[in-house]
Amino acid sequence: MNVRKLAVTVACACVLMTWPAAAQEGHPLKGSWLGTWTGNTTHDPDLILVLNWDGKAITGTINPGTDNLAIKNASLNPDGWVVHFEADAKDKSGRALTYVIDGKIENLHLPNRAVTGTWKNQKESGAFKMTRQ
């Protein structure tokens, strides 16, 4: 094999080896999610989450827009892919509520992975599920 063919072969191999790295999507919670929190009478049972990872912390918003709840505390434990979120809200009378959401990532290997678990606040609780879009 001549030197030119060898150089082209090596260059092609290098490009092909980097494609899987380019396809990786970063943090497993980053992105837009659609879901439900059943049993919630304070907020609509359907929800949207927009989550971000800045390299240090998970941040985001539940129901961006007029009924938004800023996520004040979020964690992901890779041992079991356990997720925890906390967000402050107010009920219809103005009473402060703290939502606590705990779940587990399912189908981590898929782009449209899901998180299922439970949610609770001082007044009520229920099942929680969100799927990444």
N, C-alpha and C positions, 0 to 999 in steps of 0.2 A: 504494500500500500504506500502510495507516495505521501509526502508531507502535507500537501494541500488537502487530499481526501481525509487524512487523519485529523487535520484541523477542523474541517467542516463537520466531521462525525462527532468530535468532542464538543464543538459549539452547539450542535443540535441536541446532544445528550444533556448539556447544561441547561438549555432552554426547557426541554421536556421535564427535567427534574424540578424546575421552579414552578411549573404550573400548579401542582397541588398546593403549594404555599400561597399562591395568589388566590386560590379558591377558598381559603379559610376565611371565616367571617368574623373572627375576633371573639369578644366576650359572649358567652351563651345566652345572656339575658338582653343584650343590646337589640333594640328594634322596636317595632310597633306590635302590640298584642291586642287581641279581641277576646272578651270573656264574659263570664257571669259570676255574680256572687248571690246565690240563692238565699232567700229569706230576708233580704235587705229591704226594709220599709222606709228608711231615711233617704236613700239614693236609689236611682233606677237600678234594676237587677242586671242590666247589660252594662258592660264597662269597656273602656279603651285605656290601655296603658302605653305610654311612650317611655322607654327606658334607655339610659345611656351609661357608658363606662368610660371614665376619663383617665384610666390607668391606675387610679387609686380607689375610687368610690363608685358605687352604683347610685345614680340619681334618676329622677323621673317624675312623671305626673300621672295620676289616675284621672281619667275623664277630662282631658285638656279642653278648655273653653270656659263656659260660664259656671260649671259645677266642678271645677278642678280641685284636686287634692294633691299637694306636693308631698312626695315621698321624703320623709325626714330621716328615716333609718332603713337601710337595706343591706342584706348580706346574702352571700351564696357560699355554702360549704361544699367544696368539691367531693368530700367524703360522703357519698350518697346523693349529691346534687340537691341539697336541701336549701330552700329559698325562704327568706324572711323579709317582710316589708312592714313599715309602720307609717301611718299618715294621720294627720289631724284634720278634723272636720267639725261641723256644727249641725245639730239637728234642726228641725223646723222652728223650734222655740228658741234657738240660739245657744242651747247647751253644748258644751265642748264634748267631742267624742274622739277617741283614738282608735283607729282601725289597726288591727294586727292581723297580718296575713302570713300563714305558714303553709308551705307546700313543697313539692318535689318535682324536679324536671323529669319529664317522660320523653322518650324518643330523642335523646340528646343528639344523636347522629343525624337527625333530619332537620332541614331548614324550618319546617313548620312544627317545631317541637311544642310541647304543652307543659304547663305547670298546673298540677291539681293539688288541692289541699283544703284548708278551712280558713275562715275569716271570723273575726269577732270584734265587738266594741262593747261599751258599758251597757248597752241596751239589748243587743241581739247577736246572733251568730248564724253561720251557715256554711255551705259548701262553696268552694272557689275553684274556678277553672279558667285558664287563659291559654290561647294558642297564638304563636307568633305568626305574623303575616309576612 
